[in-house]
Amino acid sequence: MRIIAIANQKGGCGKTTTSVNLAVALAEKSKRTLIVDFDPQGHSTIGLGYDPDKLSKTIYDALMKAQIGLSNIIVDTKVERLDLAPSNVLLSGAEIELVSVVGREFVLTERLKTIKDKYDICVIDCPPSLSLLTLNALVASTDVIVPVQVHYYAMEGLKQLFETAGIIREHLRPCEVKILGLLLTFVDKTTLLSKQTQKQMREYFGDLVFDTVIHRSVRLAEAPSTGEPIFTYAPESRSAAEYRALAEEIINGKTSTEQKVNGEASVEQIINDEALSEQKIEGQALVRRQ
């Protein structure tokens, strides 16, 4: 079973939106898919039509109670070939409880082994932090997709996430997790800053950036409030087409080819360059107002 973590310690970059819609797109392509909601906020659970507060068992139970197998908490979704391991706020307690557990970094890995023959792909929606939960998700994964909002503030956490993946591979064997790709989200083709950010990301990270980008979309933002993925809420929308293209790229076009950027300063250089660009744009606007 291929396990893909959707991770970025920065919130608001489209992790849950990507987790839900990528999982649906993979299921559409005849892949037996499991989405693990590993965020105590339970947004993937909500996005697939469940009320987190009304669930009798969640991923917390499977994680912290060995006698409750992962298969016992998995629920069906309205999408054929897609199942959900739901979450709610109880998962936040696992952060404290796992601290005293021997081999705490491998708990999710062990739970996923029990269902590995049932699914082709597992997508993990990670919390917006480099916490013990996120560490469990990364250790359990074969690949990581990093959604990145096209704004210079979004670049600040990339260096730390890259370093964390490297540390995991070095010290937590047999884990071989790799960065599968950076997914540009909230792309707005009408703004200069968005265009500059895309260009700089591709210049610095090369093939590590997915060809597919996810544009800012009202319908994509509305879909979670109805408990539906974009594929049922607006099946003919551009957003649906983009997530289908992303799934196709993952299945056929992109392998884990984590590339070195030009030294550790590269991410910082992107941040600095884009900060200067935004200051320049703001300065030009101020001159026009005067």
Wavefront OBJ file of the C-alpha trace (Angstrom):
o trace
v 0.000 0.000 0.000
v 1.344 3.371 -0.991
v 0.960 5.921 1.828
v 0.931 9.638 1.001
v 1.011 12.225 3.783
v -0.333 15.686 3.005
v 1.790 17.834 5.287
v 2.807 21.401 5.960
v 3.123 22.880 9.428
v 1.610 26.103 8.146
v -2.170 26.244 8.371
v -4.438 27.538 5.643
v -2.455 26.128 2.731
v -5.066 23.644 1.512
v -3.991 20.409 3.234
v -7.477 19.136 4.010
v -8.940 20.288 0.701
v -6.129 18.462 -1.073
v -6.410 15.356 1.111
v -10.144 14.947 0.518
v -10.210 15.748 -3.175
v -7.041 13.863 -4.042
v -8.410 10.788 -2.258
v -11.663 11.035 -4.208
v -9.774 11.515 -7.482
v -7.658 8.417 -6.780
v -10.790 6.400 -5.990
v -12.286 7.611 -9.274
v -9.274 6.089 -11.003
v -10.132 2.664 -9.591
v -7.658 2.839 -6.702
v -8.886 1.329 -3.436
v -8.294 4.373 -1.272
v -8.281 5.109 2.451
v -8.136 8.646 3.814
v -6.900 8.945 7.389
v -8.047 12.133 9.119
v -5.082 12.686 11.434
v -6.016 16.220 12.445
v -7.949 16.714 15.725
v -10.022 19.391 13.981
v -11.671 16.607 11.980
v -12.030 18.658 8.823
v -11.571 15.755 6.418
v -14.251 13.917 8.367
v -16.585 16.908 7.964
v -15.648 17.276 4.308
v -16.838 13.733 3.634
v -20.200 14.221 5.299
v -19.653 13.044 8.895
v -20.176 14.943 12.159
v -17.020 14.314 14.236
v -18.912 14.778 17.514
v -21.354 11.967 16.720
v -18.806 9.253 15.988
v -18.525 6.386 18.479
v -15.017 5.390 17.338
v -12.292 7.384 15.603
v -8.627 7.132 14.679
v -7.867 8.043 18.301
v -9.337 4.731 19.472
v -7.372 2.720 16.925
v -4.185 4.606 17.792
v -4.345 4.433 21.581
v -6.297 1.200 22.192
v -4.494 -1.764 20.663
v -7.514 -4.008 21.118
v -9.530 -1.806 18.738
v -8.177 -2.529 15.287
v -7.985 0.154 12.628
v -10.478 -1.788 10.507
v -13.049 -1.381 13.302
v -13.106 2.408 13.115
v -13.052 2.812 9.322
v -16.314 4.010 7.782
v -17.680 4.044 4.241
v -18.108 7.236 2.249
v -20.510 8.128 -0.531
v -17.642 7.694 -2.990
v -17.097 4.215 -4.387
v -13.746 2.667 -3.393
v -13.084 5.409 -0.793
v -13.103 4.726 2.961
v -12.420 7.096 5.857
v -10.643 6.706 9.182
v -12.393 9.625 10.925
v -11.146 11.973 13.602
v -12.388 14.380 16.225
v -11.008 16.515 19.042
v -10.138 13.447 21.156
v -7.111 12.947 18.923
v -5.486 16.001 20.504
v -5.130 13.962 23.694
v -2.979 11.436 21.860
v -0.166 14.004 21.745
v 0.218 13.692 25.515
v -0.560 10.001 25.797
v 1.945 8.958 23.120
v 4.865 10.612 24.920
v 5.219 7.702 27.347
v 4.715 4.980 24.711
v 7.763 2.956 23.682
v 8.273 3.333 19.926
v 5.788 6.213 19.868
v 6.908 7.323 16.393
v 5.813 3.987 14.881
v 2.322 3.596 16.365
v 0.476 4.665 13.205
v 2.870 2.581 11.100
v 1.912 -0.539 13.029
v -1.808 0.202 12.796
v -1.661 0.729 9.032
v 0.131 -2.599 8.536
v -3.049 -4.376 9.601
v -5.026 -3.069 6.597
v -2.271 -2.747 3.975
v -3.682 -5.509 1.763
v -7.129 -3.939 1.635
v -6.126 -0.670 -0.070
v -3.906 0.495 -2.903
v -3.327 4.001 -1.548
v -3.708 5.684 1.824
v -3.866 9.493 2.081
v -3.114 11.035 5.489
v -4.403 14.520 6.317
v -1.811 15.844 8.797
v -2.337 18.524 11.466
v -0.826 21.994 10.862
v 2.255 21.473 13.024
v 5.378 19.344 13.251
v 3.902 17.501 16.221
v 4.141 13.898 17.384
v 1.040 13.165 15.307
v 2.669 14.591 12.184
v 5.862 12.672 12.983
v 3.815 9.446 13.155
v 2.239 10.255 9.798
v 5.597 10.985 8.142
v 7.225 7.846 9.532
v 4.317 5.739 8.266
v 4.380 7.279 4.781
v 6.209 6.458 1.595
v 5.678 9.937 0.139
v 4.835 13.462 1.256
v 2.941 16.069 -0.727
v 3.426 19.625 0.545
v 0.645 22.080 -0.370
v 2.144 25.549 -0.617
v 0.080 28.696 -0.836
v 1.565 31.041 -3.428
v 2.616 33.713 -0.958
v 6.068 34.362 0.460
v 5.035 33.699 4.079
v 4.145 30.152 3.025
v 7.797 29.464 2.182
v 9.072 29.860 5.727
v 8.209 26.343 6.902
v 9.528 24.466 3.879
v 13.123 24.291 5.038
v 12.104 22.814 8.390
v 9.832 20.233 6.763
v 12.577 19.161 4.343
v 15.017 18.812 7.238
v 12.489 16.796 9.265
v 12.002 14.336 6.391
v 15.776 13.923 6.171
v 16.130 13.328 9.908
v 13.349 10.726 9.827
v 15.057 8.800 7.023
v 18.389 8.904 8.848
v 17.321 8.030 12.386
v 13.975 6.207 12.194
v 14.731 3.269 9.959
v 13.300 1.471 8.040
v 11.362 4.644 7.171
v 12.202 5.898 3.661
v 9.727 8.788 3.361
v 10.484 11.257 0.576
v 9.020 14.548 -0.578
v 6.943 13.573 -3.594
v 6.245 17.126 -4.623
v 5.213 20.671 -3.792
v 1.642 21.505 -4.779
v 0.946 25.168 -5.457
v -2.458 26.145 -4.036
v -4.638 29.272 -3.942
v -3.133 30.275 -7.263
v -4.603 33.505 -8.613
v -3.577 34.081 -12.200
v -4.774 37.702 -12.047
v -2.147 38.867 -9.526
v 1.478 39.655 -10.203
v 2.593 38.249 -6.848
v 1.037 34.863 -7.592
v 2.766 34.714 -10.971
v 6.119 35.701 -9.454
v 5.816 33.120 -6.693
v 5.039 30.332 -9.158
v 8.009 31.295 -11.305
v 10.421 31.429 -8.371
v 9.188 28.138 -6.923
v 9.781 26.359 -10.219
v 13.181 27.998 -10.681
v 14.421 26.944 -7.245
v 12.733 23.554 -6.832
v 12.513 22.428 -10.456
v 10.786 19.091 -11.017
v 9.870 18.853 -7.345
v 6.961 21.228 -8.046
v 3.912 19.493 -9.495
v 2.906 20.580 -12.988
v -0.668 20.716 -11.699
v -1.621 23.791 -9.678
v -4.819 24.421 -7.705
v -6.418 27.764 -8.458
v -8.361 29.797 -5.943
v -12.020 28.910 -6.363
v -15.266 29.883 -4.649
v -16.804 26.475 -5.351
v -13.798 24.673 -3.920
v -14.143 26.778 -0.760
v -17.900 26.146 -0.544
v -17.808 22.358 -0.961
v -16.710 21.399 2.609
v -19.677 23.249 4.146
v -21.991 20.835 2.317
v -20.048 17.753 3.420
v -19.074 16.992 -0.173
v -15.858 16.826 -2.182
v -15.617 19.064 -5.218
v -16.355 16.055 -7.451
v -19.960 15.818 -6.281
v -20.497 19.477 -5.411
v -19.243 20.853 -8.731
v -18.117 17.913 -10.892
v -17.549 19.985 -14.033
v -15.591 22.740 -12.291
v -11.991 23.656 -12.976
v -11.076 22.564 -9.432
v -12.386 19.051 -10.069
v -10.361 18.881 -13.280
v -7.234 20.053 -11.439
v -7.487 17.395 -8.748
v -8.069 14.750 -11.417
v -4.912 15.980 -13.132
v -3.014 15.817 -9.834
v -4.114 12.215 -9.275
v -3.034 11.350 -12.809
v 0.342 12.993 -12.241
v 0.861 11.034 -9.016
v -0.144 7.704 -10.548
v 1.693 8.060 -13.848
v 3.969 11.041 -13.890
v 5.769 11.813 -10.647
v 8.013 9.580 -8.568
v 9.768 10.421 -5.318
v 12.675 12.383 -6.756
v 13.412 14.681 -3.843
v 15.883 17.129 -5.327
v 18.475 19.228 -3.657
v 17.937 22.936 -4.051
v 20.930 25.196 -4.312
v 22.053 24.923 -0.700
v 20.124 25.534 2.490
v 19.839 29.222 1.717
v 17.560 28.600 -1.271
v 14.276 28.589 0.622
v 15.378 31.641 2.588
v 16.353 33.328 -0.666
v 12.866 32.715 -2.079
v 11.366 34.327 1.027
v 13.692 37.321 0.780
v 13.150 37.759 -2.957
v 9.388 37.626 -2.616
v 9.382 39.968 0.369
v 11.246 42.491 -1.734
v 8.831 41.957 -4.619
v 5.809 42.560 -2.407
v 7.417 45.662 -0.886
v 8.057 46.951 -4.388
v 4.433 46.337 -5.416
v 3.158 48.063 -2.259
v 5.521 50.950 -2.869
v 4.260 51.381 -6.421
v 0.678 51.381 -5.176
v 1.528 54.052 -2.577
v 3.096 56.264 -5.215
v -0.029 55.963 -7.385
v -2.265 56.951 -4.434
v -0.113 60.010 -3.764
l 1 2 3 4 5 6 7 8 9 10 11 12 13 14 15 16 17 18 19 20 21 22 23 24 25 26 27 28 29 30 31 32 33 34 35 36 37 38 39 40 41 42 43 44 45 46 47 48 49 50 51 52 53 54 55 56 57 58 59 60 61 62 63 64 65 66 67 68 69 70 71 72 73 74 75 76 77 78 79 80 81 82 83 84 85 86 87 88 89 90 91 92 93 94 95 96 97 98 99 100 101 102 103 104 105 106 107 108 109 110 111 112 113 114 115 116 117 118 119 120 121 122 123 124 125 126 127 128 129 130 131 132 133 134 135 136 137 138 139 140 141 142 143 144 145 146 147 148 149 150 151 152 153 154 155 156 157 158 159 160 161 162 163 164 165 166 167 168 169 170 171 172 173 174 175 176 177 178 179 180 181 182 183 184 185 186 187 188 189 190 191 192 193 194 195 196 197 198 199 200 201 202 203 204 205 206 207 208 209 210 211 212 213 214 215 216 217 218 219 220 221 222 223 224 225 226 227 228 229 230 231 232 233 234 235 236 237 238 239 240 241 242 243 244 245 246 247 248 249 250 251 252 253 254 255 256 257 258 259 260 261 262 263 264 265 266 267 268 269 270 271 272 273 274 275 276 277 278 279 280 281 282 283 284 285 286 287 288 289 290
